[in-house]
Amino acid sequence: MKPRLVVLSCCITLVAMLAAHAQSADEGYQMATVVAFEKVAADAQHMENSGRYKISMRLGNTIYNCQASAPAAVFLDWTVGKEFPAKLNGKVLQVRNRDGQIVELTIVGKKTPK
């Protein structure tokens, strides 16, 4: 019976250590909400804008107006009201997509409600 208790306690300790490590990997991320999402329309003169998006995200009490350029598949499940883990990194808002991919949004402005 004692060997089983030792093995069980080792397994519990291992799981606790893995959980703590996983939590530290997400350090600095907090939930951000999509406030506005718009695909920039491409025209014949500016075809380079075909994969560009304007996105506003609320992180805490601040709304960040951002731009991003990525394939449409990256933003398939992005709609107003959805929440994603995000963190600030200078002039970039790093957002973790549902599949774990990091999407970098360039911050072009921000608003703080009074």
N, C-alpha and C positions, 0 to 999 in steps of 0.2 A: 504494500500500500504506500509506503514512504517513497519508493522510486517514482510512482505515478504522481504523487504530490510535487516532487521536485521537477519533473518534466512539465507538469501543468503550470507551475509557477514560472518556470523558464519561458514557456510559451506566452504567458500573459505579459511577462516583462518585455519580451521581444515585440509583441504587438504594440505595447505602450510606447516603446522606443521608436518604432516605425511611424506611429501616429504623430508623435512629437516632431519627427523629422519632416513629415509631409506638411505639417502645420507651419514649420519654419520656412519651407520652400515658398509658401504663399505670403510670406511676410511683406508688409507694405501694400498689399492689395486690399481694397475696400469696394463695396458694391456701388456701381454707377448705373444710373438709369438713362436710357435713350429718351431724349426730350423731342428731338426732331431728326428726321432722316430723309435725305433727298439725293437722288442721283442727278448729277450735273448733265444736262442735255448736251450731246455732242453735235457740232454742226460741221458742214463741209470744210470750213476754213480752219477749224481746230479739232481735228480728229484725235489729238492726243488727250482730250478731255473725256474720251468715251468710257473710261473706267474710273472716273472721279466721283467722289461723294462728299456732300456737306452733312456733317453729323454734329448734333448738339447733345452733350452728355452732362447730367447733373451728378456731381461728386461732392457729397456733403452739402453745403449751402451755396456752392458755386456752380454755375452753368458754363461749361467750356464749349465754345464754337470751334469746331475742328474740320479739317479736310483730310481725305484719305484717297489713295489710289490703289486699287486692288481688283482682282477678278470678281465678278458678280457672285461666284460661289462662296466667297468669304462672308458676304453679307446676307446670305439666304434667310436666316432667321432673325435678322435685326429689324425690329419694329418699335414704334413708339411705346414706351412703357416697359420694355424688356430690361432686365438687369444683368450686368456682366461684372466680373471682378476687374478692377482697373487700378492703376497707380500712376502718379505723375513722375515724369523723368525729364525735368527741364521744360522745354517747349513741346514735349511729346506726351500724349496720354496713351499709356500702354494698356490695351484691353485684351483680356483673355477670352477668346471665342468659346463656344460650347464644346468644340473638339480639342480644346487646349492650346490652339494656335494663338500666338500673340500678334495682335493687330496694332500697328502704330498709327495713331491719329495726330496729325500736326495741329497744334493749337494756334488759331488765328485771332482769338479774342476770348474774353471771359466776362461774366456778369455776376455780381453778388447782389441778391435782393436786399433791400433796406429794411 
